[in-house]
Amino acid sequence: MTTDSLLGRQPGHRRPAPLPPPVAGRRPAGGFRVTSLLKHALLIALTLTMLYPLLWLLISSFRPNELIFRDSGLSLHHLTLANYSNGWSALGSPFGKYLVNSALLVLGAIVGNLFSCSLAAYAFARLRFRGRRLLFALMLGTIMLPIHVIIVPQYVLFSQLNLLNTFLPLILPKFLATDAFFVFLMVQFIRGIPRELDEAARLDGAGHPRIFLQVILPLMVPALATTAIFTFIGTWNDFFGQLIYLTRPENWTAPLALRTFLDAQSSSDYGGMFAMSVISLLPLFLVFLFGQRWLLRGIATTGIR
């Protein structure tokens, strides 16, 4: 008598395969879901915490002045559009004039950085000249210099050139590749471009200007976009440099105009300031919204090289 007959199994019946042993360290499905929910809840809470000041600013821009600091919540009661209409013309000139001044300053800074930093980056990444590494190290060392160290000699220089109360002191340095971070960013990007492209163009009789304009520059679009976005954000939000060089009201930019809504000796128009602050934030929001793809691409492709 066979073992299958003793156990009541039919002849030829296959014994089921044994279950695999449990993997050490594997969490149960229920515990993993709880952990994932806790992580998402924590991230949502942190996101709301960071967004709360911005939401409060937006809602407070629609509240009357006497109700702005009475309620620190996000209630939507007693909303009005008076702050926007009053704040737009509260400084004698329409607030749009200061936005135009900021736009002109930003445009000049972006053009200057894209022009000078790309040329300097190409020189450091592709040319071979004596002292290249020393100059590159000195350029990187300028990143550690705070603006307060150089603001006094720069002010004296531009004062002797009779350039105060103009946009030139804030734009001219951009055409001299003074933003070392952007030069370093582009150098890292150019080093990731194969040199075979340069050699192929050189075989066709191209020199450095043609190689830079027709080969390197079209491939640098992510780095150029990243530089433009960071320059826009930094220049639009700049207050200290604009406060030093721009003292006439007709040359004020948006940050300087917002400062005049606060008066230590009389009543301050917080509602108008909040309303104009929201308008001033719109360009930054739109630039980041439509440029984040290029921004992330430029940072990622530069960081892995």
C-alpha positions in Angstrom: 0.0 0.0 0.0 1.4 3.4 -1.0 1.6 6.5 1.1 -1.0 8.3 -1.1 -3.6 5.5 -0.4 -2.9 5.7 3.3 -3.4 9.4 3.3 -6.6 9.2 1.1 -5.0 11.0 -1.9 -5.6 10.0 -5.4 -2.6 8.5 -7.2 -0.6 11.2 -9.1 -1.8 14.0 -6.8 0.8 16.7 -6.4 1.7 17.9 -3.0 1.1 21.7 -2.7 4.3 23.8 -2.7 5.2 25.1 0.8 4.6 28.8 1.5 7.7 31.0 1.2 9.2 32.0 4.5 8.3 35.5 5.7 10.9 38.1 4.7 12.6 39.6 7.6 12.0 43.3 8.1 8.9 43.5 5.9 6.1 45.6 7.4 2.5 44.6 7.3 0.4 46.3 4.7 -1.7 48.0 7.4 1.3 49.5 9.1 2.7 50.8 5.9 -0.6 52.5 5.1 -0.7 54.2 8.5 2.9 55.4 8.1 2.2 56.8 4.6 -0.9 58.6 5.9 1.0 60.1 8.8 3.7 61.3 6.4 1.2 62.9 4.0 -0.6 64.5 6.9 2.6 66.0 8.2 3.5 67.3 4.8 0.1 68.9 4.4 0.3 70.5 7.8 3.8 71.9 7.0 2.5 73.2 3.6 -0.4 75.0 5.2 1.9 76.5 7.8 4.1 77.9 5.2 1.2 79.1 3.0 -0.6 80.7 5.9 1.3 84.1 5.9 0.7 84.4 2.1 -3.0 83.6 2.5 -3.3 86.0 5.4 -1.7 88.7 3.3 -4.0 88.1 0.4 -7.2 88.2 2.6 -5.9 91.2 4.5 -5.5 93.1 1.3 -9.3 93.1 1.0 -10.0 94.1 4.6 -10.5 97.7 5.9 -7.5 99.0 7.9 -9.2 98.9 11.2 -10.0 95.2 10.8 -6.7 93.9 9.5 -5.0 93.2 12.9 -8.2 92.4 14.8 -8.5 89.0 13.2 -5.5 86.8 12.6 -7.6 84.1 11.0 -8.6 83.7 7.4 -12.3 84.7 7.7 -13.8 86.2 4.6 -16.0 88.8 6.3 -16.1 92.6 5.5 -14.1 92.3 2.3 -13.7 95.4 0.1 -11.7 96.4 -3.0 -11.0 99.9 -1.6 -7.5 99.0 -0.7 -6.5 98.3 -4.3 -8.1 101.5 -5.7 -6.6 103.7 -2.9 -3.2 102.0 -2.9 -2.8 102.3 -6.6 -2.9 106.1 -6.5 -1.8 106.8 -2.9 1.7 107.9 -3.6 1.0 110.7 -6.1 1.9 108.6 -9.1 0.1 105.4 -10.2 1.7 102.3 -8.7 2.1 101.0 -12.2 5.0 103.5 -12.7 7.0 101.8 -10.0 6.2 98.4 -11.5 7.5 99.6 -14.9 10.7 100.9 -13.2 11.2 97.5 -11.6 10.6 95.8 -15.0 13.2 98.0 -16.7 15.7 97.3 -14.0 15.1 93.6 -14.1 15.3 93.5 -17.9 18.7 95.2 -17.9 20.0 92.9 -15.2 18.9 89.8 -17.0 20.4 90.9 -20.3 23.7 91.8 -18.5 23.9 88.5 -16.7 23.1 86.4 -19.7 25.6 88.2 -21.9 28.6 88.5 -19.5 28.2 85.3 -17.5 27.9 83.1 -20.6 31.1 84.6 -22.1 33.0 84.3 -18.9 31.8 80.7 -18.4 32.9 79.8 -22.0 36.3 81.2 -21.3 36.8 79.3 -18.1 35.4 76.0 -19.5 36.9 75.9 -23.0 39.9 78.3 -23.3 43.4 77.5 -22.0 45.2 80.5 -20.7 47.7 81.2 -18.0 46.2 81.7 -14.5 42.9 80.2 -15.5 42.5 78.1 -12.3 43.7 80.9 -10.1 41.2 83.4 -11.6 38.4 80.9 -11.4 39.2 80.3 -7.7 39.2 84.0 -7.0 35.9 84.4 -8.8 34.4 81.7 -6.6 35.8 83.4 -3.6 33.7 86.6 -4.4 30.6 84.6 -3.6 31.5 84.7 0.1 31.8 88.6 0.1 28.7 90.2 1.5 27.3 93.2 -0.4 28.0 95.5 2.6 31.8 95.1 1.9 31.6 96.4 -1.6 28.7 98.8 -1.4 30.8 101.8 -0.1 33.5 101.7 -2.8 30.9 101.1 -5.5 28.8 104.1 -4.2 31.9 106.3 -4.3 32.8 105.2 -7.8 29.3 105.8 -9.2 29.0 109.1 -7.4 32.2 110.3 -9.0 30.7 109.2 -12.4 27.5 111.2 -11.7 25.4 108.0 -12.1 23.4 108.2 -8.9 19.6 108.2 -9.2 19.8 106.2 -12.3 19.5 102.5 -13.0 23.0 102.3 -14.3 24.7 101.5 -10.9 22.4 98.5 -10.6 22.7 97.3 -14.2 26.3 98.1 -15.3 27.9 95.5 -12.8 25.8 92.8 -14.4 27.6 93.3 -17.7 30.9 92.7 -16.0 30.0 89.1 -14.8 29.9 90.1 -11.1 27.5 87.3 -10.2 30.0 84.5 -9.7 27.3 82.0 -8.9 25.8 82.2 -12.4 29.3 82.0 -14.0 30.0 78.8 -12.0 26.5 77.4 -13.0 27.3 77.9 -16.7 30.8 76.6 -16.4 29.5 73.3 -14.9 27.0 73.1 -17.7 29.5 73.7 -20.5 31.8 71.1 -19.1 29.1 68.6 -19.6 28.9 69.3 -23.3 31.1 66.9 -25.3 34.2 68.5 -26.7 33.8 66.5 -29.9 31.2 69.1 -31.0 33.8 71.9 -30.7 36.4 69.8 -32.6 33.9 69.1 -35.4 33.1 72.8 -35.7 36.8 73.7 -35.7 37.3 71.3 -38.6 34.8 73.3 -40.5 36.8 76.4 -39.9 34.9 77.8 -37.0 36.7 79.9 -34.4 35.7 80.5 -30.8 33.1 83.2 -31.5 31.3 80.9 -34.0 31.6 77.9 -31.7 30.2 79.8 -28.8 27.3 81.3 -30.8 26.3 78.3 -32.9 27.3 75.3 -30.9 27.6 76.0 -27.2 25.0 78.8 -26.7 22.0 76.8 -28.2 22.8 73.9 -25.8 22.9 76.2 -22.8 19.2 77.0 -22.8 18.5 75.3 -19.5 21.4 77.1 -17.7 20.4 80.5 -19.4 16.8 80.1 -18.3 17.9 79.3 -14.7 20.1 82.4 -14.7 17.3 84.5 -16.0 14.8 83.3 -13.5 17.1 83.7 -10.5 18.2 87.2 -11.7 14.5 88.2 -12.1 13.7 87.1 -8.6 16.8 88.6 -7.0 16.5 91.9 -8.8 12.7 92.3 -8.4 13.0 91.7 -4.6 16.1 93.7 -4.1 15.7 96.6 -1.6 19.0 97.5 -0.2 20.8 98.3 -3.4 17.8 100.2 -4.8 17.5 102.2 -1.6 21.1 103.3 -1.8 21.2 104.4 -5.4 17.6 105.5 -6.1 16.5 108.4 -3.9 14.2 110.3 -6.2 10.5 109.3 -6.2 10.3 109.2 -10.0 13.0 106.5 -10.0 11.6 104.3 -7.2 10.9 100.7 -7.9 8.1 98.6 -6.4 10.0 97.6 -3.1 10.9 101.3 -2.5 7.3 102.4 -3.2 5.9 99.8 -0.7 8.1 101.2 2.0 6.4 104.6 1.8 3.0 103.2 2.9 4.5 102.9 6.4 4.9 106.1 8.4 6.3 106.0 12.0 4.9 109.5 12.8 1.4 109.2 11.3 -1.0 106.5 10.4 0.2 103.8 8.1 -1.9 102.5 5.2 -1.5 98.7 5.8 -4.4 97.9 3.6 -2.9 99.7 0.6 0.5 98.3 1.3 -0.9 94.7 1.4 -2.9 95.3 -1.8 0.1 96.6 -3.7 2.3 93.8 -2.2 -0.1 91.3 -3.7 0.2 93.0 -7.1 4.0 93.1 -6.8 4.0 89.3 -6.1 2.1 88.4 -9.2 5.1 88.8 -11.6 7.2 86.5 -9.3 4.4 84.0 -9.2 3.9 83.9 -12.9 7.6 83.7 -13.6 8.0 80.8 -11.3 4.8 79.1 -12.6 5.8 79.2 -16.2 9.6 78.8 -15.7 9.8 76.1 -13.1 10.3 73.4 -15.8 13.4 75.2 -17.1 14.5 76.0 -13.5 14.4 72.4 -12.4 15.9 71.2 -15.6 18.8 73.6 -15.4 19.6 72.9 -11.7 19.3 69.1 -12.3 21.5 68.9 -15.4 24.1 71.2 -13.8 24.2 69.4 -10.5 24.9 65.9 -12.0 27.9 67.0 -14.0 
